[in-house]
Amino acid sequence: MKIGIVGVGNIGGAVAKIFAKAGHSVILSWSRNPEKLQQLAAELSQYQSVEVGTPAEAVQKADVVVLSAKFAIMDDMRSQMGDVTGKIIIDTNNQYDIVLPEGKSAAQEVQERFESATIVKAFNTLYFEFLLSKGFASPRFIIPISADDEAAKAIVSKLIEEVGFDVYDLGGLENVFAQEVTGPLYNKLLTREQADALLNA
């Protein structure tokens, strides 16, 4: 599968690494330091096909897009991504630099900005070093996931499993609060049993 990474910071870079190691092709785009893109591309070339492109190229060439950016720059990023119609976008963002109305999730905010795409919330709960080092643990640690489109969720779930984590399906985006900043699953390294206990508490 070809995966476009838009925003190669700590999380975007970590996700690019684990997908490349799992055998997927990656397209890297958007960094405050262009040299970082080239360095990461050189590092990942040992695993699989990797290229550096613009956000629009990352979107158009990819089967799945990973969006990893602060909200402060998201509108600028959105304008450079071009047509996202029908694209699956994995939203890794957290609401540290935006004040949302009560009852509104960060994922809902992203969906409004990318209304013609399908948003799947995942890879937002774990420290980037855990993404790099905790895959394939026994028992496996979870990656929570939320999406309104079951087919898109199934595709992203398979990617999660391929990089060594357990898929923890929260259902639709109405349930995404459990994995966002104030939720019980956020910023915790958890097994399925531990996650169940937190949600049932």
Contact map, one row per residue, 1 for C-alpha under 8 A:
111000000000000000000001100000000000000000000000000000000000011100000000000000000000000000000000000000000000000000000000000000000000000000000000000000000000000000000000000000000000000000000000000000000
111100000000000000000001111000000000000000000000000000000000111100000000000000000000000000000000000000000000000000000000000000000000000000000000000000000000000000000000000000000000000000000000000000000
111110000000000000000001111000000000000000000000000000000100011111000000000000000000000000000000000000000000000000000000000000000000000000000000000000000000000000000000000000000000000000000000000000000
011111000000000000000000011110000000000000000000000000000110111111000000000000000000000000000000000000000000000000000000000000000000000000000000000000000000000000000000000000000000000000000000000000000
001111110001000100000000011110000000000000000000000000000100000011110000000000000000000000000000000000000000000000000000000000000000000000000000000000000000000000000000000000000000000000000000000000000
000111110001000000000000000111000000000000000000000000100100000011111000000000000000000000000000000000000000000000000000000000000000000000000000000000000000000000000000000000000000000000000000000000000
000011111001100000000000000111100000000000000000000000000000000000111000000000000000000000000000000000000000000000000000000000000000000000000000000000000000000000000000000000000000000000000000000000000
000011111111100000000000000111100000100000000000000000000000000000010000000000000000000000000000000000000000000000000000000000000000000000000000000000000000000000000000000000000000000000000000000000000
000000111111100000000000000000100000000000000000000000000000000000011000000000000000000000000000000000000000000000000000000000000000000000000000000000000000000000000000000000000000000000000000000000000
000000011111110000000000000000000000000000000000000000000000000000000000000000000000000000000000000000000000000000000000000000010000000000000000000000000000000000000000000000000000000000000000000000000
000000011111111000000000000000000000000000000000000000000000000000010000000000000000000000010000000000000000000000000000001100110000000000000000000000000000000000000000000000000000000000000000000000000
000011111111111100000000000000000000000000000000000000000000000001110000000000000000000000000000000000000000000000000000000000000000000000000000000000000000000000000000000000000000000000000000000000000
000000111111111110000000000000000000000100000000000000000000000000000000000000000000000000000000000000000000000000000000000000000000000000000000000000000000000000000000000000000000000000000000000000000
000000000111111111000000000000000000000000000000000000000000000000000000000000000000000000000000000000000000000000000000000000011011000000000000000000000000000000000000000000000000000000000000000000000
000000000011111111100000000000000000000000000000000000000000000000000000000000000000000000000000000000000000000000000000001000000010000000000000000000000000000000000000000000000000000000000000000000000
000010000001111111110000010100000000000000000000000000000000000000000000000000000000000000000000000000000000000000000000000000000000000000000000000000000000000000000000000000000000000000000000000000000
000000000000111111111000000000000000000000010000000000000000000000000000000000000000000000000000000000000000000000000000000000000001000000000000000000000000000000000000000000000000000000000000000000000
000000000000011111111100000000000000000000000000000000000000000000000000000000000000000000000000000000000000000000000000000000000011000000000000000000000000000000100000000000000000000000000000000000000
000000000000001111111111110000000000000000000000000000000000000000000000000000000000000000000000000000000000000000000000000000000000000000000000000000000000001000100000000000000000000000000000000000000
000000000000000111111111110000000000000000010011110000000000000000000000000000000000000000000000000000000000000000000000000000000000000000000000000000000000000000000000000000000000000000000000000000000
000000000000000011111111000000000000000000010011000000000000000000000000000000000000000000000000000000000000000000000000000000000000000000000000000000000000000000000000000000000000000000000000000000000
000000000000000001111111000000000000000000000000000000000000000000000000000000000000000000000000000000000000000000000000000000000000000000000000000000000000000001100000000000000000000000000000000000000
000000000000000000111111100000000000000000000011000000000000000000000000000000000000000000000000000000000000000000000000000000000000000000000000000000000000000000000000000000000000000000000000000000000
111000000000000000111111110000000000000000000001100000000000000000000000000000000000000000000000000000000000000000000000000000000000000000000000000000000000000000000000000000000000000000000000000000000
111000000000000000110011111000000000000000000001110000000000000000000000000000000000000000000000000000000000000000000000000000000000000000000000000000000000000000000000000000000000000000000000000000000
011110000000000100110001111100000000000000000001111000000000000000000000000000000000000000000000000000000000000000000000000000000000000000000000000000000000000000000000000000000000000000000000000000000
011110000000000000000000111110000000000000000000011110000100010000000000000000000000000000000000000000000000000000000000000000000000000000000000000000000000000000000000000000000000000000000000000000000
000111110000000100000000011111000000100010000000011111000100000000000000000000000000000000000000000000000000000000000000000000000000000000000000000000000000000000000000000000000000000000000000000000000
000111110000000000000000001111100000100000000000000111100100000000000000000000000000000000000000000000000000000000000000000000000000000000000000000000000000000000000000000000000000000000000000000000000
000001110000000000000000000111110100100000000000000001100000000000000000000000000000000000000000000000000000000000000000000000000000000000000000000000000000000000000000000000000000000000000000000000000
000000111000000000000000000011111101100000000000000000000000000000000000000000000000000000000000000000000000000000000000000000000000000000000000000000000000000000000000000000000000000000000000000000000
000000000000000000000000000001111100000000000000000000000000000000000000000000000000000000000000000000000000000000000000000000000000000000000000000000000000000000000000000000000000000000000000000000000
000000000000000000000000000000111111100000000000000000000000000000000000000000000000000000000000000000000000000000000000000000000000000000000000000000000000000000000000000000000000000000000000000000000
000000000000000000000000000001111111110000000000000000000000000000000000000000000000000000000000000000000000000000000000000000000000000000000000000000000000000000000000000000000000000000000000000000000
000000000000000000000000000000001111111000000000000000000000000000000000000000000000000000000000000000000000000000000000000000000000000000000000000000000000000000000000000000000000000000000000000000000
000000000000000000000000000000101111111100000000000000000000000000000000000000000000000000000000000000000000000000000000000000000000000000000000000000000000000000000000000000000000000000000000000000000
000000010000000000000000000111101111111110000000000100000000000000000000000000000000000000000000000000000000000000000000000000000000000000000000000000000000000000000000000000000000000000000000000000000
000000000000000000000000000000000111111111000000000100000000000000000000000000000000000000000000000000000000000000000000000000000000000000000000000000000000000000000000000000000000000000000000000000000
000000000000000000000000000000000011111111100000000000000000000000000000000000000000000000000000000000000000000000000000000000000000000000000000000000000000000000000000000000000000000000000000000000000
000000000000100000000000000000000001111111110000000000000000000000000000000000000000000000000000000000000000000000000000000000000000000000000000000000000000000000000000000000000000000000000000000000000
000000000000000000000000000100000000111111111000011100000000000000000000000000000000000000000000000000000000000000000000000000000000000000000000000000000000000000000000000000000000000000000000000000000
000000000000000000000000000000000000011111111100000000000000000000000000000000000000000000000000000000000000000000000000000000000000000000000000000000000000000000000000000000000000000000000000000000000
000000000000000000000000000000000000001111111100000000000000000000000000000000000000000000000000000000000000000000000000000000000000000000000000000000000000000000000000000000000000000000000000000000000
000000000000000010011000000000000000000111111111110000000000000000000000000000000000000000000000000000000000000000000000000000000000000000000000000000000000000000000000000000000000000000000000000000000
000000000000000000000000000000000000000011111111110000000000000000000000000000000000000000000000000000000000000000000000000000000000000000000000000000000000000000000000000000000000000000000000000000000
000000000000000000000000000000000000000001111111000000000000000000000000000000000000000000000000000000000000000000000000000000000000000000000000000000000000000000000000000000000000000000000000000000000
000000000000000000011010000000000000000000011111100000000000000000000000000000000000000000000000000000000000000000000000000000000000000000000000000000000000000000000000000000000000000000000000000000000
000000000000000000011011110000000000000000011111110000000000000000000000000000000000000000000000000000000000000000000000000000000000000000000000000000000000000000000000000000000000000000000000000000000
000000000000000000010001110000000000000000011011111000000000000000000000000000000000000000000000000000000000000000000000000000000000000000000000000000000000000000000000000000000000000000000000000000000
000000000000000000010000111100000000000010011001111100000000000000000000000000000000000000000000000000000000000000000000000000000000000000000000000000000000000000000000000000000000000000000000000000000
000000000000000000000000011100000000000010000000111110000000000000000000000000000000000000000000000000000000000000000000000000000000000000000000000000000000000000000000000000000000000000000000000000000
000000000000000000000000001110000000110010000000011111000000000000000000000000000000000000000000000000000000000000000000000000000000000000000000000000000000000000000000000000000000000000000000000000000
000000000000000000000000001110000000000000000000001111111100000000000000000000000000000000000000000000000000000000000000000000000000000000000000000000000000000000000000000000000000000000000000000000000
000000000000000000000000000111000000000000000000000111111100000000000000000000011000000000000000000000000000000000000000000000000000000000000000000000000000000000000000000000000000000000000000000000000
000001000000000000000000000011000000000000000000000011111110000000000000000010011100000000000000000000000000000000000000000000000000000000000000000000000000000000000000000000000000000000000000000000000
000000000000000000000000000000000000000000000000000011111111000000000000000000011110000000000000000000000000000000000000000000000000000000000000000000000000000000000000000000000000000000000000000000000
000000000000000000000000000000000000000000000000000011111111100000000000000000001000000000000000000000000000000000000000000000000000000000000000000000000000000000000000000000000000000000000000000000000
001111000000000000000000001110000000000000000000000011111111110010000000000000001000000000000000000000000000000000000000000000000000000000000000000000000000000000000000000000000000000000000000000000000
000100000000000000000000000000000000000000000000000000111111110110000000000000001111001000000000000000000000000000000000000000000000000000000000000000000000000000000000000000000000000000000000000000000
000000000000000000000000000000000000000000000000000000011111110000000000000000000011000000000000000000000000000000000000000000000000000000000000000000000000000000000000000000000000000000000000000000000
010100000000000000000000000000000000000000000000000000001111111000000000000000000000000000000000000000000000000000000000000000000000000000000000000000000000000000000000000000000000000000000000000000000
111100000000000000000000001000000000000000000000000000000111111110000000000000000000000000000000000000000000000000000000000000000000000000000000000000000000000000000000000000000000000000000000000000000
111100000000000000000000000000000000000000000000000000000000111110000000000000000000001100000000000000000000000000000000000000000000000000000000000000000000000000000000000000000000000000000000000000000
111100000000000000000000000000000000000000000000000000000010011111000000000000000000001111000000000000000000000000000000000000000000000000000000000000000000000000000000000000000000000000000000000000000
001111000000000000000000000000000000000000000000000000000110011111100000000000000000001111000000000000000000000000000000000000000000000000000000000000000000000000000000000000000000000000000000000000000
001111000001000000000000000000000000000000000000000000000000000111110000000000000000000011110000000000000000000000000000000000000000000000000000000000000000000000000000000000000000000000000000000000000
000011100001000000000000000000000000000000000000000000000000000011111000000000000000000011111000000000000000000000000000000000000000000000000000000000000000000000000000000000000000000000000000000000000
000011111011000000000000000000000000000000000000000000000000000001111100000000000000000000111000000000000000000000000000000000000000000000000000000000000000000000000000000000000000000000000000000000000
000001101000000000000000000000000000000000000000000000000000000000111110110000000000000000001000000000000000000000000000000000000000000000000000000000000000000000000000000000000000000000000000000000000
000000000000000000000000000000000000000000000000000000000000000000011111110000000000000000001111100000000000000000000000000000000000000000000000000000000000000000000000000000000000000000000000000000000
000000000000000000000000000000000000000000000000000000000000000000001111111000000000000000001010110000000000000000000000000000000000000000000000000000000000000000000000000000000000000000000000000000000
000000000000000000000000000000000000000000000000000000000000000000000111111000000000000000000000110000000000000000000000000000000000000000000000000000000000000000000000000000000000000000000000000000000
000000000000000000000000000000000000000000000000000000000000000000001111111110000000000000000000000000000000000000000000000000000000000000000000000000000000000000000000000000000000000000000000000000000
000000000000000000000000000000000000000000000000000000000000000000001111111111000000000000000000000000000000000000000000000000000000000000000000000000000000000000000000000000000000000000000000000000000
000000000000000000000000000000000000000000000000000000000000000000000011111111100000000000000000000000000000000010000000000000000000000000000000000000000000000000000000000000000000000000000000000000000
000000000000000000000000000000000000000000000000000000000000000000000000111111110000000000000000000000000000000000000000000000000000000000000000000000000000000000000000000000000000000000000000000000000
000000000000000000000000000000000000000000000000000000100000000000000000111111111000000000000000000000000000000000000000000000000000000000000000000000000000000000000000000000000000000000000000000000000
000000000000000000000000000000000000000000000000000000000000000000000000011111111100000000000000000000000000000011000000000000000000000000000000000000000000000000000000000000000000000000000000000000000
000000000000000000000000000000000000000000000000000000000000000000000000001111111100000000000000000000000000000000000000000000000000000000000000000000000000000000000000000000000000000000000000000000000
000000000000000000000000000000000000000000000000000001110000000000000000000111111100000000000000000000000000000000000000000000000000000000000000000000000000000000000000000000000000000000000000000000000
000000000000000000000000000000000000000000000000000001111110000000000000000011111111000000000000000000000000000000000000000000000000000000000000000000000000000000000000000000000000000000000000000000000
000000000000000000000000000000000000000000000000000000110010000000000000000001111111000000000000000000000000000000000000000000000000000000000000000000000000000000000000000000000000000000000000000000000
000000000000000000000000000000000000000000000000000000010011000000000000000000001111100000000000000000000000000000000000000000000000000000000000000000000000000000000000000000000000000000000000000000000
000000000000000000000000000000000000000000000000000000000011000000000000000000001111111000000000000000000000000001011000000000000000000000000000000000000000000000000000000000000000000000000000000000000
000000000000000000000000000000000000000000000000000000000000000000000000000000000011111000000000000000000000000000011000000000000000000000000000000000000000000000000000000000000000000000000000000000000
000000000000000000000000000000000000000000000000000000000000000000000000000000000001111100000000000000000000000000011100000000000000000000000000000000000000000000000000000000000000000000000000000000000
000000000000000000000000000000000000000000000000000000000010001110000000000000000001111110000000000000000000000000011100000000000000000000000000000000000000000000000000000000000000000000000000000000000
000000000000000000000000000000000000000000000000000000000000001110000000000000000000011111000000000000000000000000001111000000000000000000000000000000010000000000000000000000000000000000000000000000000
000000000000000000000000000000000000000000000000000000000000000111100000000000000000001111100000000000000000000000001111000000000000000000000000000000000000000000000000000000000000000000000000000000000
000000000000000000000000000000000000000000000000000000000000000111100000000000000000000111110000000000000000000000000011110000000000000000000000000000000001000000000000000000000000000000000000000000000
000000000000000000000000000000000000000000000000000000000000000001110000000000000000000011111000000000000010010000000011111100000000000000000000000000000000000000000000000000000000000000000000000000000
000000000010000000000000000000000000000000000000000000000000000001110000000000000000000001111100000000000000000000000000111100000000000000000000000000000000000000000000000000000000000000000000000000000
000000000000000000000000000000000000000000000000000000000000000000111110000000000000000000111110000000000110000000000000000100000000000000000000000000000000000000000000000000000000000000000000000000000
000000000000000000000000000000000000000000000000000000000000000000000100000000000000000000011111000000000100000000000000000100000000000000000000000000000000000000000000000000000001100000000000000000000
000000000000000000000000000000000000000000000000000000000000000000000110000000000000000000001111111100000100000000000000000000000000000000000000000000000000000000000000000000000000100000000000000000000
000000000000000000000000000000000000000000000000000000000000000000000100000000000000000000000111110000000000000000000000000000000000000000000000000000000000000000000000000000000000000000000000000000000
000000000000000000000000000000000000000000000000000000000000000000000111000000000000000000000011111000000000000000000000000000000000000000000000000000000000000000000000000000000000000000000000000000000
000000000000000000000000000000000000000000000000000000000000000000000011000000000000000000000011111100000000000000000000000000000000000000000000000000000000000000000000000000000000000000000000000000000
000000000000000000000000000000000000000000000000000000000000000000000000000000000000000000000010111110000000000000000000000000000000000000000000000000000000000000000000000000000000000000000000000000000
000000000000000000000000000000000000000000000000000000000000000000000000000000000000000000000010011111011100000000000000000000000000000000000000000000000000000000000000000000000000000000000000000000000
000000000000000000000000000000000000000000000000000000000000000000000000000000000000000000000000001111110000000000000000000000000000000000000000000000000000000000000000000000000000000000000000000000000
000000000000000000000000000000000000000000000000000000000000000000000000000000000000000000000000000111110000000000000000000000000000000000000000000000000000000000000000000000000000000000000000000000000
000000000000000000000000000000000000000000000000000000000000000000000000000000000000000000000000000011111000000000000000000000000000000000000000000000000000000000000000000000000000000000000000000000000
000000000000000000000000000000000000000000000000000000000000000000000000000000000000000000000000000111111101100000000000000000000000000000000000000000000000000000000000000000000000000000000000000000000
000000000000000000000000000000000000000000000000000000000000000000000000000000000000000000000000000100111111100000000000000000000000000000000000000000000000000000000000000000011001000000000000000000000
000000000000000000000000000000000000000000000000000000000000000000000000000000000000000000001110000100011111110000000000000000000000000000000000000000000000000000000000000000000001000000000000000000000
000000000000000000000000000000000000000000000000000000000000000000000000000000000000000000101000000000001111111000000010100000000000000000000000000000000000000000000000000010010000000000000000000000000
000000000000000000000000000000000000000000000000000000000000000000000000000000000000000000000000000000011111111100000000000000000000000000000000000000000000000000000000000010000000000000000000000000000
000000000000000000000000000000000000000000000000000000000000000000000000000000000000000000000000000000011111111110000000000000000000000000000000000000000000000000000000000000000000000000000000000000000
000000000000000000000000000000000000000000000000000000000000000000000000000000000000000000100000000000000111111111000010000000000000000000000000000000000000000000000000000000000000000000000000000000000
000000000000000000000000000000000000000000000000000000000000000000000000000000000000000000000000000000000011111111101110000000000000000000000000000000000000000000000000000000000000000000000000000000000
000000000000000000000000000000000000000000000000000000000000000000000000000000000000000000000000000000000001111111100000000000000000000000000000000000000000000000000000000000000000000000000000000000000
000000000000000000000000000000000000000000000000000000000000000000000000001001000000000000000000000000000000111111100000000000000000000000000000000000000000000000000000000000000000000000000000000000000
000000000000000000000000000000000000000000000000000000000000000000000000000001000001000000000000000000000000011111111100000000000000000000000000000000000000000000000000000000000000000000000000000000000
000000000000000000000000000000000000000000000000000000000000000000000000000000000000000000000000000000000000001111111100000000000000000000000000000000000000000000000000000000000000000000000000000000000
000000000000000000000000000000000000000000000000000000000000000000000000000000000001111000000000000000000000000001111100000000000000000000000000000000000000000000000000000000000000000000000000000000000
000000000000000000000000000000000000000000000000000000000000000000000000000000000001111110000000000000000000001001111110000000000000000000000000000000000000000000000000000000000000000000000000000000000
000000000000000000000000000000000000000000000000000000000000000000000000000000000000011110000000000000000000001001111111000000000000000000000000000010010000000000000000000000000000000000000000000000000
000000000000000000000000000000000000000000000000000000000000000000000000000000000000000111100000000000000010011000001111100000000000000000000000001100000000000000000000000000000000000000000000000000000
000000000000000000000000000000000000000000000000000000000000000000000000000000000000000111100000000000000000000000000111110000000000000000000000111100011001000000000000000000000000000000000000000000000
000000000000000000000000000000000000000000000000000000000000000000000000000000000000000001110000000000000010000000000011111100000000000000000000111000000000000000000000000010010000000000000000000000000
000000000000000000000000000000000000000000000000000000000000000000000000000000000000000001110000000000000000000000000001111110000000000000000011110000000000000000000000000000000000000000000000000000000
000000000010001000000000000000000000000000000000000000000000000000000000000000000000000000110000000000000000000000000000111111000000000000000011100000000000000000000000000000000000000000000000000000000
000000000010000000000000000000000000000000000000000000000000000000000000000000000000000000111100000000000000000000000000111111000000000000000000000000000000000000000000000000000011000001000000000000000
000000000000000000000000000000000000000000000000000000000000000000000000000000000000000000000000000000000000000000000000011111100000000000000011000000000000000000000000000000000011000011110000000000000
000000000000000000000000000000000000000000000000000000000000000000000000000000000000000000000000000000000000000000000000001111110110000000000010000000000000000000000000000000000000000001111000000000000
000000000010000000000000000000000000000000000000000000000000000000000000000000000000000000000000000000000000000000000000000011111110000000000000000000000000000000000000000000000000000000100000000000000
000000000110010000000000000000000000000000000000000000000000000000000000000000000000000000000000000000000000000000000000000001111111000000000000000000000000000000000000000000000000000000000000000000000
000000000000010000000000000000000000000000000000000000000000000000000000000000000000000000000000000000000000000000000000000000111111100000000000000000000000000000000000000000000000000000000000000000000
000000000000000000000000000000000000000000000000000000000000000000000000000000000000000000000000000000000000000000000000000001111111111000000000000000000000000000000000000000000000000000001000000000000
000000000000011001000000000000000000000000000000000000000000000000000000000000000000000000000000000000000000000000000000000001111111111000000000000000000000000000000000000000000000000000000000000000000
000000000000010011000000000000000000000000000000000000000000000000000000000000000000000000000000000000000000000000000000000000011111111000000000000000000000000000000000000000000000000000000000000000000
000000000000000000000000000000000000000000000000000000000000000000000000000000000000000000000000000000000000000000000000000000001111111000000000000000000000000000000000000000000000000000000000000000000
000000000000000000000000000000000000000000000000000000000000000000000000000000000000000000000000000000000000000000000000000000000111111110001000000000000000000000010000000000000000000000000000000000000
000000000000000000000000000000000000000000000000000000000000000000000000000000000000000000000000000000000000000000000000000000000111111110011000000000000000000000111000000000000000000000000000000000000
000000000000000000000000000000000000000000000000000000000000000000000000000000000000000000000000000000000000000000000000000000000000011111010000000000000000000000111000000000000000000000000000000000000
000000000000000000000000000000000000000000000000000000000000000000000000000000000000000000000000000000000000000000000000000000000000011111111000000000000000000000011000000000000000000000000000000000000
000000000000000000000000000000000000000000000000000000000000000000000000000000000000000000000000000000000000000000000000000000000000000111111000000000000000000000000000000000000000000000000000000000000
000000000000000000000000000000000000000000000000000000000000000000000000000000000000000000000000000000000000000000000000000000000000000011111000000000000000000000000000000000000000000000000010000000000
000000000000000000000000000000000000000000000000000000000000000000000000000000000000000000000000000000000000000000000000000000000000001111111100000000000000000000011100000000000000000000000011000000000
000000000000000000000000000000000000000000000000000000000000000000000000000000000000000000000000000000000000000000000000000000000000011011111110000000000000000000001100000000000000000000001111000000000
000000000000000000000000000000000000000000000000000000000000000000000000000000000000000000000000000000000000000000000000000000000000000000011111000000000000000000001111000000000000000000001111000000000
000000000000000000000000000000000000000000000000000000000000000000000000000000000000000000000000000000000000000000000000011011000000000000001111100000000000000100001111000000000000000000000000000000000
000000000000000000000000000000000000000000000000000000000000000000000000000000000000000000000000000000000000000000000000011010000000000000000111110000000000000000000011110000000010000010000000000000000
000000000000000000000000000000000000000000000000000000000000000000000000000000000000000000000000000000000000000000000001111000000000000000000011111000001000100000000011111000010010000000000000000000000
000000000000000000000000000000000000000000000000000000000000000000000000000000000000000000000000000000000000000000000001110000000000000000000001111100001000000000000000111110110000000000000000000000000
000000000000000000000000000000000000000000000000000000000000000000000000000000000000000000000000000000000000000000000011100000000000000000000000111111011000000000000000001110000000000000000000000000000
000000000000000000000000000000000000000000000000000000000000000000000000000000000000000000000000000000000000000000000011000000000000000000000000011111001000000000000000001110000000000000000000000000000
000000000000000000000000000000000000000000000000000000000000000000000000000000000000000000000000000000000000000000000100000000000000000000000000001111111000000000000000000100000000000000000000000000000
000000000000000000000000000000000000000000000000000000000000000000000000000000000000000000000000000000000000000000000000000000000000000000000000001111111100000000000000000000000000000000000000000000000
000000000000000000000000000000000000000000000000000000000000000000000000000000000000000000000000000000000000000000000000000000000000000000000000000011111110000000000000000000000000000000000000000000000
000000000000000000000000000000000000000000000000000000000000000000000000000000000000000100000000000000000000000000000101000000000000000000000000001011111111000000000000000000000000000000000000000000000
000000000000000000000000000000000000000000000000000000000000000000000000000000000000000000000000000000000000000000000001000000000000000000000000111111111111100000000000000000000000000000000000000000000
000000000000000000000000000000000000000000000000000000000000000000000000000000000000000000000000000000000000000000000000000000000000000000000000000001111111110000000000000000000000000000000000000000000
000000000000000000000000000000000000000000000000000000000000000000000000000000000000000000000000000000000000000000000000000000000000000000000000000000111111111000000000000000000000000000000000000000000
000000000000000000000000000000000000000000000000000000000000000000000000000000000000000001000000000000000000000000000001000000000000000000000000000000011111111100000000000000000000000000000000000000000
000000000000000000000000000000000000000000000000000000000000000000000000000000000000000000000000000000000000000000000000000000000000000000000000100000001111111110000010000000000000000000000000000000000
000000000000000000000000000000000000000000000000000000000000000000000000000000000000000000000000000000000000000000000000000000000000000000000000000000000111111111000000000000000000000000000000000000000
000000000000000000100000000000000000000000000000000000000000000000000000000000000000000000000000000000000000000000000000000000000000000000000000000000000011111111100000000000000000000000000000000000000
000000000000000000000000000000000000000000000000000000000000000000000000000000000000000000000000000000000000000000000000000000000000000000000010000000000001111111111110000000000000000000000000000000000
000000000000000000000000000000000000000000000000000000000000000000000000000000000000000000000000000000000000000000000000000000000000000000000000000000000000111111111110000000000000000000000000000000000
000000000000000000000100000000000000000000000000000000000000000000000000000000000000000000000000000000000000000000000000000000000000000000000000000000000000011111111000000000000000000000000000000000000
000000000000000001100100000000000000000000000000000000000000000000000000000000000000000000000000000000000000000000000000000000000000001100000000000000000000001111111000000000000000000000000000000000000
000000000000000000000000000000000000000000000000000000000000000000000000000000000000000000000000000000000000000000000000000000000000011110010000000000000000000111111100000000000000000000000000000000000
000000000000000000000000000000000000000000000000000000000000000000000000000000000000000000000000000000000000000000000000000000000000001110011110000000000000000111111110000000000000000000000000000000000
000000000000000000000000000000000000000000000000000000000000000000000000000000000000000000000000000000000000000000000000000000000000000000011110000000000000000110011111000000000000000000000001000000000
000000000000000000000000000000000000000000000000000000000000000000000000000000000000000000000000000000000000000000000000000000000000000000000111100000000000100110001111100000000000000000000000000000000
000000000000000000000000000000000000000000000000000000000000000000000000000000000000000000000000000000000000000000000000000000000000000000000111100000000000000000000111110000000000000000000001000000000
000000000000000000000000000000000000000000000000000000000000000000000000000000000000000000000000000000000000000000000000000000000000000000000001110000000000000000000011111000000000000000000000000000000
000000000000000000000000000000000000000000000000000000000000000000000000000000000000000000000000000000000000000000000000000000000000000000000001110000000000000000000001111100110100000000000000000000000
000000000000000000000000000000000000000000000000000000000000000000000000000000000000000000000000000000000000000000000000000000000000000000000000111100000000000000000000111111100000000000000000000000000
000000000000000000000000000000000000000000000000000000000000000000000000000000000000000000000000000000000000000000000000000000000000000000000000011110000000000000000000011111110000000000000000000000000
000000000000000000000000000000000000000000000000000000000000000000000000000000000000000000000000000000000011000000000000100000000000000000000000011100000000000000000000001111110000000000000000000000000
000000000000000000000000000000000000000000000000000000000000000000000000000000000000000000000000000000000000000000000000000000000000000000000000000000000000000000000000001111111000000000000000000000000
000000000000000000000000000000000000000000000000000000000000000000000000000000000000000000000000000000000000000000000000000000000000000000000000010000000000000000000000011111111100000000000000000000000
000000000000000000000000000000000000000000000000000000000000000000000000000000000000000000000000000000001010000000000000100000000000000000000000110000000000000000000000010111111111000000000000000000000
000000000000000000000000000000000000000000000000000000000000000000000000000000000000000000000000000000001000000000000000000000000000000000000000000000000000000000000000000001111111111000000000000000000
000000000000000000000000000000000000000000000000000000000000000000000000000000000000000000000000000000000000000000000000000000000000000000000000000000000000000000000000010000111111011111000000000000000
000000000000000000000000000000000000000000000000000000000000000000000000000000000000000000000000000000000000000000000000000110000000000000000001100000000000000000000000000000011111111111000000000000000
000000000000000000000000000000000000000000000000000000000000000000000000000000000000000000000100000000001100000000000000000110000000000000000000000000000000000000000000000000011111111011000000000000000
000000000000000000000000000000000000000000000000000000000000000000000000000000000000000000000110000000000000000000000000000000000000000000000000000000000000000000000000000000001011111001100000000000000
000000000000000000000000000000000000000000000000000000000000000000000000000000000000000000000000000000000000000000000000000000000000000000000000000000000000000000000000000000001111111101000000000000000
000000000000000000000000000000000000000000000000000000000000000000000000000000000000000000000000000000000000000000000000000000000000000000000000000000000000000000000000000000001111111111000000000000000
000000000000000000000000000000000000000000000000000000000000000000000000000000000000000000000000000000000000000000000000000000000000000000000000000000000000000000000000000000000110011111000000000001100
000000000000000000000000000000000000000000000000000000000000000000000000000000000000000000000000000000000000000000000000000010000000000000000001000000000000000000000000000000000111001111110100001001000
000000000000000000000000000000000000000000000000000000000000000000000000000000000000000000000000000000000000000000000000000111000000000000000000000000000000000000000000000000000111111111110000000000000
000000000000000000000000000000000000000000000000000000000000000000000000000000000000000000000000000000000000000000000000000011100000000000000000000000000000000000000000000000000000100011111000000000000
000000000000000000000000000000000000000000000000000000000000000000000000000000000000000000000000000000000000000000000000000011000000000000000000000000000000000000000000000000000000000011111100000000000
000000000000000000000000000000000000000000000000000000000000000000000000000000000000000000000000000000000000000000000000000001000100000000001100000000000000000000000000000000000000000000111110000000000
000000000000000000000000000000000000000000000000000000000000000000000000000000000000000000000000000000000000000000000000000000000000000000001100000000000000000000000000000000000000000010011111111000000
000000000000000000000000000000000000000000000000000000000000000000000000000000000000000000000000000000000000000000000000000000000000000000111100000000000000000000000000000000000000000000001111111000000
000000000000000000000000000000000000000000000000000000000000000000000000000000000000000000000000000000000000000000000000000000000000000000011100000000000000000000000101000000000000000000000111111100000
000000000000000000000000000000000000000000000000000000000000000000000000000000000000000000000000000000000000000000000000000000000000000000000000000000000000000000000000000000000000000000000111111110000
000000000000000000000000000000000000000000000000000000000000000000000000000000000000000000000000000000000000000000000000000000000000000000000000000000000000000000000000000000000000000000000111111111000
000000000000000000000000000000000000000000000000000000000000000000000000000000000000000000000000000000000000000000000000000000000000000000000000000000000000000000000000000000000000000010000111111111100
000000000000000000000000000000000000000000000000000000000000000000000000000000000000000000000000000000000000000000000000000000000000000000000000000000000000000000000000000000000000000000000001111111110
000000000000000000000000000000000000000000000000000000000000000000000000000000000000000000000000000000000000000000000000000000000000000000000000000000000000000000000000000000000000000000000000111111111
000000000000000000000000000000000000000000000000000000000000000000000000000000000000000000000000000000000000000000000000000000000000000000000000000000000000000000000000000000000000000110000000011111111
000000000000000000000000000000000000000000000000000000000000000000000000000000000000000000000000000000000000000000000000000000000000000000000000000000000000000000000000000000000000000100000000001111111
000000000000000000000000000000000000000000000000000000000000000000000000000000000000000000000000000000000000000000000000000000000000000000000000000000000000000000000000000000000000000000000000000111111
000000000000000000000000000000000000000000000000000000000000000000000000000000000000000000000000000000000000000000000000000000000000000000000000000000000000000000000000000000000000000000000000000011111
